[in-house]
Amino acid sequence: MLSTKTRLLHDSLICCRIFFALKLIVSFCLVLSLVHANQEDSTGENIVSIPEPPPISGQSRELLATTKNRISNVDTRELQEILRHQPETVLIDVRLPQEITLLGGSIDSANHFNIPRGWLEFQIDQYVIGKNTPIVVYCGVNRRSPLAAETLMDLGYTRVKNYADGFFAWKQRGLAVDIPDQALDTFLYSRPQEVIPGVVWSAIGATAPPTYANSGHNNNLSFVISDDGVLVVNAGDNYLLAASLHQEIKKITSQPVRYVVLENAQGHAMLGSNYWKQQGATIIAHEDASQVIAEHGDRLLDRMRRRNRDKSFHTEVVLPDKTFSQKLALELGSERIEILYLGQAHSPGDIVVWLPERKLVISGDMAFHERLLPVFEDTDTSEWIKSWDKFASLGAEYVIPGHGSPTTMEPVTVYTRDYLVYMRQQVEQLLDADGSLEDAYRIDQSAYAHLDTFFELSRSNAGQIFRSMEFD
């Protein structure tokens, strides 16, 4: 008879293989149907060509031609200028989400949204508040976007333009694109990249909210390899995501995973813990994070299940095996690893993982740089700034943030500490002038408008900081 643990592992592996197989089949079929869109030149290098759109009827061609004459169209150069000089512009991709995932992504822009053409009339007011907001719509080859532009004009939006070259022309030019899934044959958003040769790796998550498409991999899942085992930072958003990360680790080393450190108590940091416990790893968290997991873990699990649906398979809440208050030092083979609580920051129990001999810090949500940091109800921005001084005193030369690519101290200082200081100064000026919450929402944050999640978080951050400082 198989043990319960063995059956669970067997079931999870079968489930992983089924999911991966389905993703590969869909991707393979779509690639076959568009094989002419990805050719090779005479040197063997991949080139991106614009796919030939499917044929349409004469009546449809006439409708498109008429519509294009009634709307304002821009080309690639003009769109670049708009995005450079008008960062408040809302960019809307009207293709289906499956197209974006499997056909190379979408244009990379801070205020970018995917609203399929069939839902545009019903959802536009969720993303664009003012009728005078500048909007650019686009699709793959300029078939659906002209109709979308005219629809928005009919709804009363006054500054609507259509990107007539389309996404494939943008990508052909080698311009920045955002890819919703960089590793289609795994639940990971992207595969691990080497940060310190042979020692430190990180699977960089999407700098976006968690979605079904990215499987909840919107934070960084890092690991340290020693000659006596592996330490993983963040358990992952769910059981299957954790299993996918483990499969990648096994491709790099035969060493077992001995420790999994949770950067805080958020779902994408801790919900995959039950997978790692089944592998025999010790789960470590700050005592405050452990308390949050105990009190709110089930609610976070329910939220993840609603989003991830079938991808939430086998995920259950488990508590950390080991907690600490200020510092926990581990000797893992020849690597000294220090797990540090430097004070309050983004959320309860935020910790950093410091490798002093490598001058590398896995900062978790202490530091941000490619996406706008979020301020929650339990975020104390004043204490975060104080904690930053301790963080900076480590003298790190390499920083793996909680979100976004590995970097150095300079950019994370600009987009974390300096942002917090700026916002608190602006709110303090408002309070001195008897300003209101509505005034706080209008604080100029344009210097940060290029960051991912700016649209989702900027107004919320201003409101949270205003409310927390109002009665200080």
Summary of the structure (lengths in Angstrom):
residues: 472
radius of gyration: 23.9
end to end distance: 62.9
largest distance: 73.6
contacts: 1586
relative contact order: 0.09
helix: 42%
strand: 18%
